[in-house]
Amino acid sequence: MVDKIGVWMTCRMSEYLQTELAKRFNVFKSWEIPSKTDFFNQHSRSIRAVVGNGAHGADSSLIESLPYLEIISSHSSGLDKIDLVKCKEKIIRVTSTPDALTDEVADLAILLILATLRKICAGDQYVRNRMWNQGDFESTTRVSGKPVGIIGLGRIGSAIAKRLEAFCCSISYYSRSEKPNSGYKYYPNVIELAINCEILVIACSLSQSTRHIINREVIDALGPKGFLINIARGGHVDERELVLALVERRLGGAGLDVFEHEPEVPDQLIHLDNVVLSPHVGACTAETRMAMADLVVANLVAHFSDQPLITPVI
């Protein structure tokens, strides 16, 4: 048993994860502690692990507050909220949950593509508001056969591409390096990719080099018949430029599961009929959340049992 080891949870997560952690560790819940400074002054020696997620990770300040920290087990595949440089300096291990959520996020990407191009949400409101008797719903845009560009051909990007093959879509991609065995066309920059597709899907990780990878130039390259789908991170998109392009109809539409300043969403996006909005729920199925929680716990148990980590980052 490792119940003497303290684990700091950076935010409220599933009851299942909290329960599984509490079976094995002494869990400290950040949201129940009024003064973190006072708490760390008294208990930092016992905290050897942090559990965070894609929104609340472990920044430099938190890491410095925990001098006995050994491992950060993230309930997420994204790592942009963890100071990896600081972790390497202090030899702190980091794990994530990369495979547990691949299928769900890829499924949501396809859902957003279909919902955006076929205007499913607007059609739903058309029926609910009893407008059908006033005439047929407007024409929409087909998905099958469309050229699709994917930014990032990792686990999730590849899973999205595989699903789109069933729609007879021609698939191309941009990534840090070409993947010759993928069978898809590679473009060396995002602008060329945008010029040559009608649906552009963001599926890469967020880093300094990919922040605002979607800017005005890329949006204009995609054009008024193009659609942007984002299931990765809000910071990939210059949200101000995206809103302007959608309002001015320089972009055909967008399907967004993530936003630059979550949970805040620009008012203009709320009222646009060429946008489908989703509250960052790509991995939010009961099955996936449980699998992610199990992986978080398993990584911690492996570390404190001197066993190899299951999904190490560093």
Wavefront OBJ file of the C-alpha trace (Angstrom):
o trace
v 0.000 0.000 0.000
v 1.136 3.530 -0.771
v -1.470 5.408 1.294
v 1.179 7.486 3.083
v 2.085 9.191 -0.184
v 0.342 12.505 -0.761
v -1.268 13.246 -4.135
v -2.314 16.788 -5.019
v -5.302 17.058 -7.379
v -5.188 20.366 -9.249
v -8.938 20.508 -9.883
v -12.150 18.569 -9.435
v -12.218 15.483 -11.635
v -14.459 12.437 -11.798
v -15.707 10.824 -8.616
v -14.372 7.545 -9.967
v -10.829 8.934 -10.220
v -11.044 10.465 -6.753
v -12.239 7.164 -5.311
v -9.552 5.097 -7.028
v -6.818 7.470 -5.897
v -8.127 7.498 -2.322
v -7.900 3.689 -2.175
v -4.145 3.924 -2.581
v -2.949 7.421 -1.658
v -3.560 10.302 0.674
v -5.442 12.639 -1.655
v -5.409 16.429 -1.246
v -8.162 18.190 -3.194
v -7.129 21.692 -4.220
v -10.709 22.951 -4.517
v -11.370 22.176 -0.846
v -8.343 24.083 0.462
v -8.837 27.834 1.106
v -5.160 28.810 1.405
v -2.786 26.792 -0.725
v 0.208 28.716 0.591
v -0.571 27.817 4.215
v -1.374 24.255 3.245
v 1.888 23.754 1.353
v 3.844 25.242 4.239
v 2.469 22.475 6.446
v 2.119 19.519 4.089
v 4.437 19.944 1.091
v 6.857 17.297 2.411
v 4.205 14.596 2.059
v 3.108 15.509 -1.480
v 5.063 13.442 -3.960
v 2.607 13.361 -6.866
v 0.316 15.715 -8.762
v -2.752 14.718 -10.771
v -3.900 17.353 -13.250
v -5.774 17.557 -16.522
v -5.736 19.464 -19.802
v -7.027 22.674 -18.216
v -5.298 22.563 -14.824
v -1.834 21.056 -15.026
v 1.288 21.969 -13.117
v 2.952 25.302 -13.768
v 6.320 26.463 -12.473
v 4.777 27.967 -9.338
v 3.081 24.746 -8.272
v 6.172 22.680 -8.979
v 8.343 25.034 -6.928
v 5.840 24.791 -4.054
v 6.298 21.014 -3.868
v 9.992 20.259 -3.211
v 9.387 16.499 -2.841
v 7.370 16.157 -6.049
v 8.365 13.088 -8.070
v 5.678 12.614 -10.703
v 2.846 14.431 -12.498
v 0.186 12.076 -13.843
v -2.015 13.984 -16.274
v -5.629 13.042 -16.932
v -5.206 14.301 -20.495
v -3.240 13.790 -23.690
v -2.406 17.501 -23.885
v 0.635 18.732 -22.002
v 0.565 22.479 -22.631
v -0.497 23.197 -19.020
v 2.539 21.420 -17.573
v 5.929 23.141 -17.317
v 7.915 20.358 -18.952
v 11.136 22.358 -18.879
v 10.891 22.713 -15.109
v 10.068 19.022 -14.793
v 13.183 18.058 -16.722
v 15.295 20.385 -14.591
v 13.998 18.814 -11.377
v 13.876 15.245 -12.743
v 10.123 14.987 -12.244
v 8.419 12.231 -14.216
v 5.375 13.093 -16.340
v 2.729 10.776 -17.758
v -0.369 11.342 -19.881
v -3.325 9.348 -21.243
v -2.640 9.400 -24.995
v -4.422 6.272 -26.257
v -7.452 6.174 -23.980
v -9.208 9.075 -25.709
v -8.185 8.660 -29.367
v -11.386 7.097 -30.672
v -13.749 9.446 -28.845
v -11.965 12.594 -30.020
v -11.791 11.280 -33.588
v -15.498 10.446 -33.447
v -16.287 13.985 -32.305
v -14.255 15.424 -35.185
v -16.417 13.503 -37.641
v -19.551 14.565 -35.766
v -18.516 18.232 -35.980
v -17.747 17.927 -39.687
v -21.170 16.449 -40.385
v -23.020 18.805 -38.064
v -21.287 21.891 -39.458
v -21.541 21.155 -43.161
v -25.067 19.715 -42.938
v -26.208 22.354 -40.395
v -27.672 19.724 -38.086
v -28.049 22.068 -35.099
v -29.828 24.722 -37.180
v -32.086 22.033 -38.632
v -32.911 20.802 -35.136
v -33.981 24.322 -34.120
v -35.928 24.692 -37.379
v -38.080 21.722 -36.425
v -38.352 22.597 -32.721
v -39.431 26.166 -33.526
v -42.260 24.878 -35.770
v -40.776 26.561 -38.848
v -41.015 23.517 -41.137
v -44.549 24.422 -42.160
v -43.158 27.709 -43.515
v -41.072 25.930 -46.125
v -38.229 23.497 -46.614
v -34.970 23.907 -44.717
v -32.087 25.526 -46.608
v -29.654 23.550 -48.744
v -26.424 22.527 -47.042
v -23.016 21.162 -48.084
v -22.124 17.518 -48.655
v -19.277 15.831 -46.819
v -18.625 12.756 -48.943
v -15.828 13.209 -51.455
v -14.577 16.479 -50.009
v -10.827 17.166 -49.833
v -9.835 17.225 -46.163
v -6.624 18.586 -44.667
v -5.467 17.462 -41.221
v -2.963 19.402 -39.135
v -1.129 16.781 -37.103
v -1.094 13.140 -38.158
v -0.473 11.545 -34.781
v -2.800 9.109 -33.043
v -5.895 11.302 -33.232
v -5.167 12.771 -36.661
v -4.636 9.284 -38.091
v -7.858 8.036 -36.503
v -9.767 10.956 -38.053
v -8.226 10.244 -41.456
v -9.188 6.568 -41.225
v -12.796 7.478 -40.511
v -12.890 9.970 -43.381
v -11.775 7.287 -45.817
v -15.255 5.800 -45.378
v -16.653 9.069 -46.750
v -14.427 8.782 -49.848
v -12.649 11.995 -48.851
v -9.236 12.765 -50.321
v -6.933 13.319 -47.364
v -3.819 15.436 -47.048
v -1.917 16.635 -44.016
v 0.705 18.870 -42.476
v 2.887 17.778 -39.570
v 6.343 18.441 -38.174
v 7.722 15.709 -40.416
v 6.458 13.797 -43.416
v 5.034 10.334 -42.782
v 5.793 8.456 -46.015
v 3.892 5.318 -45.022
v 0.626 7.117 -44.278
v -0.663 6.988 -47.836
v -1.824 10.604 -47.606
v -0.476 13.662 -49.406
v 1.910 15.809 -47.359
v 2.129 19.602 -47.568
v 5.166 21.372 -46.086
v 3.131 24.254 -44.633
v -0.373 24.961 -43.414
v -1.183 27.579 -46.054
v -0.595 25.133 -48.914
v -2.697 22.576 -47.053
v -5.528 25.091 -46.617
v -5.451 26.071 -50.289
v -5.876 22.450 -51.301
v -8.704 21.390 -49.000
v -12.273 22.387 -48.178
v -12.319 20.986 -44.649
v -9.357 21.739 -42.389
v -9.106 19.749 -39.139
v -6.757 20.702 -36.293
v -5.453 17.616 -34.488
v -1.965 18.575 -33.319
v -0.644 19.304 -29.844
v -0.372 22.893 -28.619
v 3.137 24.331 -28.340
v 4.891 27.618 -28.990
v 5.240 26.666 -32.644
v 1.576 25.713 -33.108
v -0.047 28.554 -31.136
v -2.151 30.582 -33.604
v -1.137 28.202 -36.374
v -4.535 29.198 -37.784
v -4.237 32.904 -38.540
v -5.809 35.291 -41.053
v -3.593 34.081 -43.883
v -4.554 30.448 -43.348
v -8.244 31.312 -42.963
v -8.209 33.288 -46.203
v -6.428 30.405 -47.929
v -9.244 28.106 -46.810
v -11.755 30.613 -48.159
v -15.528 31.169 -48.182
v -16.258 27.574 -49.189
v -13.949 26.179 -46.530
v -14.710 24.814 -43.057
v -12.478 24.757 -39.986
v -12.821 21.975 -37.395
v -10.948 22.203 -34.083
v -10.877 19.314 -31.601
v -7.356 20.026 -30.314
v -6.768 23.242 -28.309
v -8.296 26.705 -28.569
v -4.865 28.319 -28.629
v -4.219 26.909 -32.091
v -6.585 29.498 -33.534
v -6.384 33.276 -33.553
v -9.964 33.487 -32.331
v -10.405 37.159 -33.176
v -9.481 36.506 -36.807
v -11.731 33.452 -36.919
v -14.726 35.417 -35.649
v -14.131 38.200 -38.174
v -13.852 35.710 -41.029
v -17.069 33.960 -40.021
v -18.982 37.227 -39.573
v -17.730 38.535 -42.921
v -18.387 35.148 -44.571
v -14.755 34.870 -45.665
v -14.950 31.381 -44.159
v -17.774 28.959 -44.826
v -18.159 27.690 -41.287
v -16.521 26.182 -38.231
v -17.052 23.294 -35.844
v -15.376 24.029 -32.514
v -14.964 21.864 -29.436
v -12.266 24.118 -27.971
v -11.802 27.860 -27.522
v -8.933 30.224 -26.870
v -10.172 31.487 -23.484
v -12.287 28.628 -22.130
v -14.888 28.645 -20.759
v -15.445 32.112 -22.252
v -16.758 32.074 -25.812
v -17.043 35.243 -27.952
v -20.599 36.559 -28.101
v -20.443 36.797 -31.882
v -19.808 33.046 -32.169
v -22.904 32.339 -30.085
v -25.168 34.049 -32.592
v -23.634 32.798 -35.857
v -25.572 30.223 -37.868
v -22.479 28.892 -39.653
v -20.852 27.593 -36.475
v -21.348 24.471 -34.339
v -20.136 24.850 -30.747
v -19.236 22.128 -28.266
v -17.973 22.580 -24.656
v -14.604 20.757 -24.913
v -16.117 17.297 -24.606
v -13.991 15.348 -27.079
v -13.014 12.757 -24.479
v -16.093 13.097 -22.274
v -17.691 9.696 -22.492
v -18.145 7.574 -19.394
v -16.083 4.776 -20.900
v -13.162 7.014 -21.847
v -13.119 8.919 -18.562
v -12.907 5.643 -16.680
v -10.095 4.355 -18.898
v -8.200 7.630 -18.469
v -8.651 7.521 -14.692
v -7.396 3.936 -14.569
v -4.295 4.953 -16.532
v -3.618 7.925 -14.242
v -3.734 5.662 -11.188
v -1.764 2.862 -12.846
v 1.071 5.245 -13.717
v 1.274 6.439 -10.119
v 1.232 2.911 -8.723
v 3.939 1.870 -11.188
v 6.147 4.809 -10.220
v 5.888 4.266 -6.481
v 6.380 0.520 -6.912
v 9.603 1.086 -8.897
v 8.014 -0.337 -12.036
v 8.246 1.126 -15.578
v 5.723 3.869 -16.286
v 2.939 2.842 -18.626
v 2.664 6.034 -20.682
v 5.716 8.162 -19.896
v 6.266 11.603 -21.399
v 9.524 12.314 -19.554
l 1 2 3 4 5 6 7 8 9 10 11 12 13 14 15 16 17 18 19 20 21 22 23 24 25 26 27 28 29 30 31 32 33 34 35 36 37 38 39 40 41 42 43 44 45 46 47 48 49 50 51 52 53 54 55 56 57 58 59 60 61 62 63 64 65 66 67 68 69 70 71 72 73 74 75 76 77 78 79 80 81 82 83 84 85 86 87 88 89 90 91 92 93 94 95 96 97 98 99 100 101 102 103 104 105 106 107 108 109 110 111 112 113 114 115 116 117 118 119 120 121 122 123 124 125 126 127 128 129 130 131 132 133 134 135 136 137 138 139 140 141 142 143 144 145 146 147 148 149 150 151 152 153 154 155 156 157 158 159 160 161 162 163 164 165 166 167 168 169 170 171 172 173 174 175 176 177 178 179 180 181 182 183 184 185 186 187 188 189 190 191 192 193 194 195 196 197 198 199 200 201 202 203 204 205 206 207 208 209 210 211 212 213 214 215 216 217 218 219 220 221 222 223 224 225 226 227 228 229 230 231 232 233 234 235 236 237 238 239 240 241 242 243 244 245 246 247 248 249 250 251 252 253 254 255 256 257 258 259 260 261 262 263 264 265 266 267 268 269 270 271 272 273 274 275 276 277 278 279 280 281 282 283 284 285 286 287 288 289 290 291 292 293 294 295 296 297 298 299 300 301 302 303 304 305 306 307 308 309 310 311 312 313 314
